[in-house]
């Protein structure tokens, strides 16, 4: 495993680490963070 701190998340039999954890975090951040609307025409 490589990455910052070797983070690992376990939920029962299911575990996320490395690239899979990064992908889930990116999807969640994309949904949570506000989008900047460009009103220039």
C-alpha positions in Angstrom: 0.0 0.0 0.0 1.3 3.4 -0.8 -0.2 6.9 -0.2 -0.3 9.4 2.5 -0.2 7.6 5.9 -1.4 4.3 4.5 -5.0 5.1 5.4 -7.4 2.1 5.6 -11.1 2.0 6.3 -12.8 -1.2 7.5 -16.6 -1.7 7.7 -17.3 -5.3 8.6 -15.9 -7.5 5.9 -15.5 -4.6 3.5 -12.3 -2.5 3.4 -11.0 0.4 1.4 -7.4 1.5 1.0 -5.2 3.1 -1.6 -6.7 4.0 -4.9 -10.2 2.7 -4.1 -10.4 4.9 -1.0 -9.1 7.9 -3.0 -11.8 7.3 -5.6 -14.6 7.2 -3.0 -13.3 10.3 -1.3 -13.1 12.2 -4.7 -16.7 11.3 -5.5 -17.9 12.4 -2.1 -16.0 15.7 -2.3 -17.4 16.3 -5.8 -20.9 15.9 -4.4 -20.4 18.0 -1.3 -18.3 21.0 -2.4 -20.2 23.8 -4.1 -19.7 24.5 -7.8 -18.7 27.9 -9.1 -21.1 29.1 -11.8 -19.6 31.0 -14.7 -22.2 33.7 -15.8 -20.0 35.2 -18.6 -21.5 34.9 -22.0 
